[in-house]
């Protein structure tokens, strides 16, 4: 085979198939051969005159060629240099074994490869048929007439890192003695970095009580990722053994090892005859993790004493070390698309974006009149490679309010006008009959007119206080105001005289969240407490049920109530007070 340069780049490309899958020897595109249209025929000594030769009868007949185009080096700029075997450590000008720089600088040996494989060259070397003549270069000091061709990319400038160049061997002239094989290699380090994502979802509030026809909730979705998990770390490449003889050489083995002691697997290694020219072996090295320092890769070919044609070849080994193997990572799940069950597509987040990345949006919902409605929102991420998903949810609730009126209203002229103007039956005020079903108000005359009911209400409210060992007077006044709210908000009772959007008696009140302190304006300035213990441990009751239960704890007239336990009386009072100020939370 001809001397050649592996088409694959020295550094793995992100997104390429996993390096550990095992490389397949690549057809060599940049190789040396003769140019019979220029120099005539017969100058190749191993049979491939115009296509792929690497044993020549003269230095001047060695040309660099770019065929076939579809398997060439990546497009870009390169320079070539002819070296003595062992000169791979420094192919730049000034290297101890550089045979080209005695005649011209690397800039005169610089050429370009187009996407279609065509070679462009403007220096003083001959160029014909997409081939560049390597001459001039000095004679090799190798006793077998072996040379090394180096082709180095200038993508990262000059001087170049020797480990990024491609090397191969060729021979000029015949030798009476069998010549030792040589070995070169490529080395591509690769690994996979897989990312794990998480998502959170927050909202500025989870409950809105009354306060308007709509409620607006502001959501924040946060997406984060970890630093990635490294896996599938490995080194792959091609080992090329060059037999400079015209007859086959029997080798015992081809081995490959990393400088950390990792033994690599060489495909097709073992005892075998290799023909004149190049023989390629793919190899794979698997690592537990990324190396912590520089990592070298050494290949070795071994052979025993043997006859090669009519010559003798003593047993020996030949090695080649690829220094500072570069590792390139393939990212997995480096991006995640984020969507929301309400807001729709929020965007795509990738590694390198702010971590966490947040998205915000608002949602406005209607406030119901006399019930609670809950809204669920779920945010979800989906990763770009494996399709892994995760989600986070928030539930918000909007509730109506109770629309009660305060003690002060029922004591003022507007409230008094509603009471005294109420309907009567046989001169008995209907509201008196209705109020007397509750024990605390049974001190109201059974024959009271509506005017007397008004006076009764005024006197009870004026007497309201919370001093002393009990809170009976204050509790009675607050409960009375609540009872009037129920009676005069229901068309079936006293008529909807307070213009309530619904009968207050049927509204269910949340007893686990009752305001403990109300301001003079009726707004809640205290903490939210549970008043369940004042109502038999119930977590919620309708307003009518609250009146009935509180009545069951009182004697006639409300002078003895809740066993005279002031703390329990206060809890009941707080409940009716919140209802009267439209501050009670409606239960689902």
DRENVEXBA-682646 format. One record per residue (C-alpha): residue in three letters; x negated, y, z negated. Coordinates in steps of 0.5 Angstrom, whole numbers. Each point is the difference from the previous one (the first is absolute). Layout:
// DRENVEXBA-682646
{site "ala",{X,Y,Z}},
...
//
This chain:
// DRENVEXBA-682646
{site "unk",{0,0,0}},
{site "unk",{-2,7,1}},
{site "unk",{-2,5,-6}},
{site "unk",{6,4,-2}},
{site "unk",{3,4,-5}},
{site "unk",{6,-2,-4}},
{site "unk",{6,4,3}},
{site "unk",{3,1,-7}},
{site "unk",{-2,6,-4}},
{site "unk",{-4,-1,-7}},
{site "unk",{5,3,-4}},
{site "unk",{7,-3,-1}},
{site "unk",{6,4,3}},
{site "unk",{6,1,-5}},
{site "unk",{6,-3,2}},
{site "unk",{-4,-5,4}},
{site "unk",{2,-8,-1}},
{site "unk",{-3,-2,-7}},
{site "unk",{-8,-1,1}},
{site "unk",{1,-7,-4}},
{site "unk",{4,-3,5}},
{site "unk",{-7,-2,4}},
{site "unk",{-3,4,6}},
{site "unk",{0,-3,7}},
{site "unk",{-6,1,3}},
{site "unk",{1,5,5}},
{site "unk",{-2,1,7}},
{site "unk",{-6,4,1}},
{site "unk",{1,6,4}},
{site "unk",{-7,4,-1}},
{site "unk",{-5,-4,2}},
{site "unk",{-7,-1,4}},
{site "unk",{0,-3,7}},
{site "unk",{-4,1,6}},
{site "unk",{2,5,6}},
{site "unk",{-1,-4,6}},
{site "unk",{3,6,5}},
{site "unk",{-6,4,-3}},
{site "unk",{-6,-5,-1}},
{site "unk",{2,-6,4}},
{site "unk",{1,-7,-3}},
{site "unk",{-4,-5,-4}},
{site "unk",{-1,4,-6}},
{site "unk",{4,-3,-5}},
{site "unk",{-3,-7,-2}},
{site "unk",{6,-3,-4}},
{site "unk",{5,0,6}},
{site "unk",{5,6,0}},
{site "unk",{-3,5,5}},
{site "unk",{5,5,0}},
{site "unk",{5,-1,-6}},
{site "unk",{-4,-2,-6}},
{site "unk",{-7,-1,-1}},
{site "unk",{-5,0,-6}},
{site "unk",{-6,-3,3}},
{site "unk",{-4,4,5}},
{site "unk",{-6,0,4}},
{site "unk",{-2,7,-1}},
{site "unk",{2,6,-5}},
{site "unk",{2,4,6}},
{site "unk",{5,-5,2}},
{site "unk",{4,1,-7}},
{site "unk",{7,4,1}},
{site "unk",{5,2,-5}},
{site "unk",{7,-1,3}},
{site "unk",{7,1,-2}},
{site "unk",{4,-5,3}},
{site "unk",{5,-3,-1}},
{site "unk",{4,7,-2}},
{site "unk",{6,-3,-4}},
{site "unk",{-5,-3,-5}},
{site "unk",{-5,6,-1}},
{site "unk",{-2,4,-6}},
{site "unk",{5,5,-2}},
{site "unk",{0,7,4}},
{site "unk",{-5,5,-2}},
{site "unk",{-8,2,0}},
{site "unk",{-6,-5,-1}},
{site "unk",{-7,-1,1}},
{site "unk",{-4,-6,1}},
{site "unk",{-7,-2,-2}},
{site "unk",{-5,-6,1}},
{site "unk",{-3,-2,-6}},
{site "unk",{-5,-6,-3}},
{site "unk",{4,-5,-3}},
{site "unk",{0,2,-8}},
{site "unk",{1,7,3}},
{site "unk",{7,0,-2}},
{site "unk",{-1,4,-6}},
{site "unk",{-1,6,3}},
{site "unk",{2,1,8}},
{site "unk",{0,8,-1}},
{site "unk",{-6,3,3}},
{site "unk",{-7,-1,-4}},
{site "unk",{2,-7,-2}},
{site "unk",{-6,-4,-1}},
{site "unk",{3,-5,5}},
{site "unk",{3,5,5}},
{site "unk",{-3,-2,7}},
{site "unk",{4,6,4}},
{site "unk",{-2,6,-4}},
{site "unk",{-7,0,3}},
{site "unk",{3,2,7}},
{site "unk",{6,4,-2}},
{site "unk",{5,2,-6}},
{site "unk",{6,-3,-1}},
{site "unk",{4,6,3}},
{site "unk",{-3,-2,7}},
{site "unk",{3,-7,-2}},
{site "unk",{7,2,-2}},
{site "unk",{6,-2,4}},
{site "unk",{8,0,0}},
{site "unk",{5,-5,0}},
{site "unk",{7,2,3}},
{site "unk",{6,-4,-2}},
{site "unk",{0,-4,6}},
{site "unk",{-7,-2,-1}},
{site "unk",{-4,4,5}},
{site "unk",{-7,2,-2}},
{site "unk",{-2,8,1}},
{site "unk",{-7,2,-1}},
{site "unk",{-4,6,2}},
{site "unk",{-7,-2,-2}},
{site "unk",{-6,-2,4}},
{site "unk",{1,-7,0}},
{site "unk",{3,-4,6}},
{site "unk",{7,-1,0}},
{site "unk",{4,-4,5}},
{site "unk",{6,-4,1}},
{site "unk",{2,2,-8}},
{site "unk",{-7,-2,-2}},
{site "unk",{-6,3,-3}},
{site "unk",{-7,-2,0}},
{site "unk",{-3,-1,-6}},
{site "unk",{-7,2,2}},
{site "unk",{-4,3,-2}},
{site "unk",{-2,-3,-6}},
{site "unk",{-7,-3,-3}},
{site "unk",{-2,-7,-1}},
{site "unk",{3,-4,-5}},
{site "unk",{-5,-3,-5}},
{site "unk",{4,-6,-1}},
{site "unk",{-4,-6,2}},
{site "unk",{6,-3,4}},
{site "unk",{1,6,4}},
{site "unk",{7,1,-4}},
{site "unk",{3,7,0}},
{site "unk",{6,3,-4}},
{site "unk",{5,5,3}},
{site "unk",{4,5,-5}},
{site "unk",{6,4,2}},
{site "unk",{2,5,-5}},
{site "unk",{6,4,-1}},
{site "unk",{-1,8,0}},
{site "unk",{7,1,-3}},
{site "unk",{-3,2,-7}},
{site "unk",{-6,3,3}},
{site "unk",{-7,-1,0}},
{site "unk",{-5,-3,-3}},
{site "unk",{5,-6,0}},
{site "unk",{1,-5,-6}},
{site "unk",{-3,-7,3}},
{site "unk",{5,-4,-3}},
{site "unk",{5,3,5}},
{site "unk",{-4,-2,6}},
{site "unk",{1,-6,4}},
{site "unk",{-6,-4,2}},
{site "unk",{-2,-6,4}},
{site "unk",{-6,-3,3}},
{site "unk",{-3,-2,7}},
{site "unk",{-6,-2,3}},
{site "unk",{-5,2,5}},
{site "unk",{-5,-5,3}},
{site "unk",{-1,-8,-1}},
{site "unk",{-4,-3,-5}},
{site "unk",{-4,-6,0}},
{site "unk",{2,-2,-7}},
{site "unk",{7,0,-3}},
{site "unk",{3,6,-3}},
{site "unk",{3,1,-7}},
{site "unk",{8,2,0}},
{site "unk",{2,6,-2}},
{site "unk",{6,2,-4}},
{site "unk",{4,7,0}},
{site "unk",{7,1,-3}},
{site "unk",{6,5,-1}},
{site "unk",{3,1,-7}},
{site "unk",{7,3,-1}},
{site "unk",{3,1,-7}},
{site "unk",{7,1,-1}},
{site "unk",{5,0,-6}},
{site "unk",{8,1,-1}},
{site "unk",{2,5,-5}},
{site "unk",{7,-1,-2}},
{site "unk",{4,5,-4}},
{site "unk",{6,-1,-5}},
{site "unk",{5,6,0}},
{site "unk",{5,2,-6}},
{site "unk",{6,5,0}},
{site "unk",{4,4,-5}},
{site "unk",{6,4,0}},
{site "unk",{2,6,-4}},
{site "unk",{6,4,-1}},
{site "unk",{1,7,-4}},
{site "unk",{6,-2,-3}},
{site "unk",{4,-7,-1}},
{site "unk",{7,3,-2}},
{site "unk",{4,6,2}},
{site "unk",{6,2,-4}},
{site "unk",{5,5,3}},
{site "unk",{-3,6,1}},
{site "unk",{3,1,7}},
{site "unk",{3,-3,6}},
{site "unk",{-7,-3,2}},
{site "unk",{-7,-2,-3}},
{site "unk",{-7,0,3}},
{site "unk",{-5,-5,-2}},
{site "unk",{-7,1,2}},
{site "unk",{-4,-7,2}},
{site "unk",{-8,-1,0}},
{site "unk",{-3,-6,3}},
{site "unk",{-7,-2,-1}},
{site "unk",{-4,-5,4}},
{site "unk",{-7,-3,-3}},
{site "unk",{-5,-5,2}},
{site "unk",{-6,-3,-3}},
{site "unk",{-7,0,2}},
{site "unk",{1,-6,4}},
{site "unk",{-2,-8,0}},
{site "unk",{-6,-2,4}},
{site "unk",{0,-7,3}},
{site "unk",{-2,-4,6}},
{site "unk",{-7,3,-1}},
{site "unk",{-5,-3,5}},
{site "unk",{-6,1,6}},
{site "unk",{1,-3,7}},
{site "unk",{-4,0,6}},
{site "unk",{-4,-3,5}},
{site "unk",{-7,-4,-1}},
{site "unk",{-4,0,7}},
{site "unk",{-5,-5,1}},
{site "unk",{-5,1,6}},
{site "unk",{-4,-5,3}},
{site "unk",{-5,3,4}},
{site "unk",{-2,-7,3}},
{site "unk",{2,-2,7}},
{site "unk",{2,-7,-4}},
{site "unk",{5,-1,-5}},
{site "unk",{-3,0,-8}},
{site "unk",{3,-4,-5}},
{site "unk",{2,3,-6}},
{site "unk",{1,-3,-7}},
{site "unk",{5,6,-3}},
{site "unk",{3,7,0}},
{site "unk",{1,3,-7}},
{site "unk",{2,7,-2}},
{site "unk",{0,2,-7}},
{site "unk",{2,7,-3}},
{site "unk",{-5,3,-5}},
{site "unk",{4,-1,-6}},
{site "unk",{-1,-7,1}},
{site "unk",{7,-1,4}},
{site "unk",{-1,-6,5}},
{site "unk",{4,1,6}},
{site "unk",{3,-5,5}},
{site "unk",{-3,0,7}},
{site "unk",{5,-3,5}},
{site "unk",{-3,-5,4}},
{site "unk",{-7,-1,-4}},
{site "unk",{-4,-6,-1}},
{site "unk",{-5,-4,4}},
{site "unk",{1,1,8}},
{site "unk",{-4,2,6}},
{site "unk",{1,7,2}},
{site "unk",{-2,2,8}},
{site "unk",{-4,5,2}},
{site "unk",{2,7,-1}},
{site "unk",{6,2,-6}},
{site "unk",{4,-4,-4}},
{site "unk",{5,3,-4}},
{site "unk",{3,-2,-7}},
{site "unk",{6,3,-4}},
{site "unk",{-1,0,-7}},
{site "unk",{5,2,-6}},
{site "unk",{-2,2,-7}},
{site "unk",{5,1,-6}},
{site "unk",{-1,4,-6}},
{site "unk",{4,1,-6}},
{site "unk",{0,7,0}},
{site "unk",{-3,6,3}},
{site "unk",{-8,0,-1}},
{site "unk",{-2,5,-5}},
{site "unk",{-7,2,3}},
{site "unk",{-3,0,7}},
{site "unk",{1,-7,3}},
{site "unk",{-5,-3,6}},
{site "unk",{2,-6,4}},
{site "unk",{-5,-5,2}},
{site "unk",{0,-6,6}},
{site "unk",{-5,-5,1}},
{site "unk",{-1,-5,5}},
{site "unk",{-4,-7,-2}},
{site "unk",{-3,-5,5}},
{site "unk",{-5,-6,-1}},
{site "unk",{-6,-2,4}},
{site "unk",{2,-1,7}},
{site "unk",{-2,-1,8}},
{site "unk",{3,6,4}},
{site "unk",{-1,-2,7}},
{site "unk",{-7,-2,1}},
{site "unk",{-2,5,-6}},
{site "unk",{0,-1,-8}},
{site "unk",{4,4,-5}},
{site "unk",{-2,0,-7}},
{site "unk",{5,-1,-5}},
{site "unk",{2,7,-3}},
{site "unk",{5,5,-2}},
{site "unk",{2,7,3}},
{site "unk",{5,5,-4}},
{site "unk",{3,7,1}},
{site "unk",{3,4,-6}},
{site "unk",{5,5,2}},
{site "unk",{-1,5,-6}},
{site "unk",{6,4,-3}},
{site "unk",{6,-3,2}},
{site "unk",{6,5,1}},
{site "unk",{6,-2,-3}},
{site "unk",{7,3,3}},
{site "unk",{7,0,-3}},
{site "unk",{6,-2,3}},
{site "unk",{6,3,-4}},
{site "unk",{6,-4,-2}},
{site "unk",{6,4,-2}},
{site "unk",{-3,7,0}},
{site "unk",{6,3,2}},
{site "unk",{7,0,-3}},
{site "unk",{7,3,3}},
{site "unk",{5,3,-5}},
{site "unk",{7,0,0}},
{site "unk",{6,1,-4}},
{site "unk",{7,-2,0}},
{site "unk",{3,7,0}},
{site "unk",{-5,4,3}},
{site "unk",{-3,-5,5}},
{site "unk",{-7,0,3}},
{site "unk",{-4,4,-5}},
{site "unk",{-7,-1,4}},
{site "unk",{-6,-4,0}},
{site "unk",{-6,0,-5}},
{site "unk",{-7,-3,2}},
{site "unk",{-6,-1,-4}},
{site "unk",{-4,7,0}},
{site "unk",{7,4,-2}},
{site "unk",{1,3,-7}},
{site "unk",{1,-6,-4}},
{site "unk",{5,0,-3}},
{site "unk",{4,3,6}},
{site "unk",{7,3,-2}},
{site "unk",{6,2,4}},
{site "unk",{6,4,-3}},
{site "unk",{7,1,3}},
{site "unk",{7,2,-3}},
{site "unk",{6,-3,0}},
{site "unk",{7,4,-2}},
{site "unk",{6,-4,-2}},
{site "unk",{7,1,-2}},
{site "unk",{2,1,-7}},
{site "unk",{6,-4,-2}},
{site "unk",{6,3,-4}},
{site "unk",{1,-6,-6}},
{site "unk",{-5,-5,1}},
{site "unk",{-7,-2,2}},
{site "unk",{-3,-2,6}},
{site "unk",{-7,-3,1}},
{site "unk",{-5,0,6}},
{site "unk",{-6,-4,1}},
{site "unk",{-6,2,4}},
{site "unk",{-5,-5,2}},
{site "unk",{-7,2,3}},
{site "unk",{-4,-6,4}},
{site "unk",{-7,0,3}},
{site "unk",{-2,-5,5}},
{site "unk",{-7,-1,2}},
{site "unk",{-3,0,7}},
{site "unk",{-3,-7,1}},
{site "unk",{3,-5,-5}},
{site "unk",{7,3,-1}},
{site "unk",{-1,0,-7}},
{site "unk",{6,4,-3}},
{site "unk",{1,3,-7}},
{site "unk",{6,5,-3}},
{site "unk",{2,4,-5}},
{site "unk",{7,3,-2}},
{site "unk",{4,5,-4}},
{site "unk",{7,0,-2}},
{site "unk",{3,7,-1}},
{site "unk",{7,1,-3}},
{site "unk",{5,6,0}},
{site "unk",{6,1,-4}},
{site "unk",{6,4,-1}},
{site "unk",{1,4,-6}},
{site "unk",{6,0,-5}},
{site "unk",{3,7,1}},
{site "unk",{2,1,-7}},
{site "unk",{1,7,-4}},
{site "unk",{-2,2,-6}},
{site "unk",{3,2,-7}},
{site "unk",{-1,7,1}},
{site "unk",{4,-1,7}},
{site "unk",{6,-3,-4}},
{site "unk",{0,6,-5}},
{site "unk",{0,5,4}},
{site "unk",{6,3,4}},
{site "unk",{-1,-4,6}},
{site "unk",{0,-6,-4}},
{site "unk",{5,2,-4}},
{site "unk",{4,2,6}},
{site "unk",{0,-7,2}},
{site "unk",{2,-3,-6}},
{site "unk",{5,4,-2}},
{site "unk",{3,0,7}},
{site "unk",{0,-8,0}},
{site "unk",{7,-4,1}},
{site "unk",{4,-2,-6}},
{site "unk",{5,-5,-1}},
{site "unk",{6,2,-5}},
{site "unk",{-4,6,-2}},
{site "unk",{-6,-5,-2}},
{site "unk",{-6,2,4}},
{site "unk",{-2,-6,4}},
{site "unk",{-8,1,-1}},
{site "unk",{2,0,-8}},
{site "unk",{3,-7,1}},
{site "unk",{-6,-2,4}},
{site "unk",{-5,2,-5}},
{site "unk",{3,-3,-5}},
{site "unk",{-2,-7,2}},
{site "unk",{-7,1,-2}},
{site "unk",{0,0,-8}},
{site "unk",{-5,6,-1}},
{site "unk",{6,4,3}},
{site "unk",{6,-3,-4}},
{site "unk",{0,6,-4}},
{site "unk",{3,4,5}},
{site "unk",{8,0,-1}},
{site "unk",{4,-5,4}},
{site "unk",{5,5,2}},
{site "unk",{-6,6,2}},
{site "unk",{2,5,5}},
{site "unk",{-5,1,6}},
{site "unk",{-1,7,-4}},
{site "unk",{-2,-4,-7}},
{site "unk",{-4,-5,4}},
{site "unk",{-4,7,3}},
{site "unk",{-1,2,-8}},
{site "unk",{-2,-7,-2}},
{site "unk",{-5,0,5}},
{site "unk",{-3,7,-2}},
{site "unk",{0,-2,-7}},
{site "unk",{-4,-7,1}},
{site "unk",{-5,4,5}},
{site "unk",{-1,6,-5}},
{site "unk",{-1,-5,-6}},
{site "unk",{-6,-4,4}},
{site "unk",{-6,0,-4}},
{site "unk",{-6,-6,-1}},
{site "unk",{-2,2,-7}},
{site "unk",{1,-4,-6}},
{site "unk",{-1,-7,-1}},
{site "unk",{5,-2,6}},
{site "unk",{1,3,7}},
{site "unk",{8,-2,0}},
{site "unk",{2,7,2}},
{site "unk",{-5,1,6}},
{site "unk",{2,-7,2}},
{site "unk",{7,2,0}},
{site "unk",{0,6,4}},
{site "unk",{-5,-3,5}},
{site "unk",{5,-6,1}},
{site "unk",{6,4,0}},
{site "unk",{-3,4,6}},
{site "unk",{-2,-6,4}},
{site "unk",{7,-3,-1}},
{site "unk",{3,7,3}},
{site "unk",{-5,-1,6}},
{site "unk",{3,-7,1}},
{site "unk",{8,2,-1}},
{site "unk",{-1,7,4}},
{site "unk",{-4,-3,6}},
{site "unk",{5,-6,2}},
{site "unk",{6,1,4}},
{site "unk",{3,-6,-4}},
{site "unk",{-1,4,-7}},
{site "unk",{0,7,-1}},
{site "unk",{-1,2,8}},
{site "unk",{-7,2,3}},
{site "unk",{0,6,-4}},
{site "unk",{-7,1,0}},
{site "unk",{-1,-1,8}},
{site "unk",{-4,-6,-1}},
{site "unk",{-2,-4,6}},
{site "unk",{2,-7,-4}},
{site "unk",{4,-2,-6}},
{site "unk",{-6,0,-5}},
{site "unk",{3,-6,-5}},
{site "unk",{-2,-5,6}},
{site "unk",{-8,3,0}},
{site "unk",{-5,-5,-3}},
{site "unk",{-5,3,-4}},
{site "unk",{-7,-2,-1}},
{site "unk",{-1,-1,-7}},
{site "unk",{-8,-2,0}},
{site "unk",{-1,7,3}},
{site "unk",{3,6,-4}},
{site "unk",{-2,7,-1}},
{site "unk",{-2,1,-7}},
{site "unk",{0,7,0}},
{site "unk",{4,5,4}},
{site "unk",{-2,8,1}},
{site "unk",{6,5,-1}},
{site "unk",{0,0,8}},
{site "unk",{2,-7,0}},
{site "unk",{-7,-3,3}},
{site "unk",{-4,-6,-3}},
{site "unk",{-6,3,-4}},
{site "unk",{-1,-6,-4}},
{site "unk",{-2,-8,1}},
{site "unk",{4,-5,3}},
{site "unk",{2,-5,-6}},
{site "unk",{5,-6,0}},
{site "unk",{6,1,-4}},
{site "unk",{2,-8,1}},
{site "unk",{0,-1,-7}},
{site "unk",{6,5,-1}},
{site "unk",{4,-4,5}},
{site "unk",{-1,-7,-2}},
{site "unk",{-6,-1,4}},
{site "unk",{3,1,6}},
{site "unk",{-5,3,6}},
{site "unk",{6,3,3}},
{site "unk",{7,2,-1}},
{site "unk",{6,4,4}},
{site "unk",{1,6,-3}},
{site "unk",{7,-2,-2}},
{site "unk",{-3,-7,-4}},
{site "unk",{-5,5,-3}},
{site "unk",{6,4,-3}},
{site "unk",{4,-7,-2}},
{site "unk",{-7,-3,-4}},
{site "unk",{-1,7,-3}},
{site "unk",{7,0,-3}},
{site "unk",{-1,-7,-2}},
{site "unk",{-5,2,-5}},
{site "unk",{4,6,-3}},
{site "unk",{5,0,-5}},
{site "unk",{7,5,1}},
{site "unk",{-3,7,1}},
{site "unk",{-7,-2,0}},
{site "unk",{-2,1,-7}},
{site "unk",{-4,-6,0}},
{site "unk",{-3,-2,6}},
{site "unk",{-6,-6,2}},
{site "unk",{0,-2,-8}},
{site "unk",{-3,8,-1}},
{site "unk",{-6,-2,3}},
{site "unk",{-2,7,3}},
{site "unk",{-6,-3,5}},
{site "unk",{6,-4,3}},
{site "unk",{5,6,0}},
{site "unk",{-6,4,3}},
{site "unk",{-1,-5,6}},
{site "unk",{8,0,2}},
{site "unk",{0,7,-1}},
{site "unk",{-6,1,5}},
{site "unk",{4,-5,5}},
{site "unk",{6,5,0}},
{site "unk",{-4,6,0}},
{site "unk",{-4,-2,6}},
{site "unk",{7,-2,4}},
{site "unk",{3,7,-2}},
{site "unk",{-6,3,3}},
{site "unk",{0,-4,6}},
{site "unk",{-7,-3,-2}},
{site "unk",{2,-7,-1}},
{site "unk",{-3,-5,5}},
{site "unk",{4,-4,4}},
{site "unk",{-1,-7,0}},
{site "unk",{0,-5,6}},
//
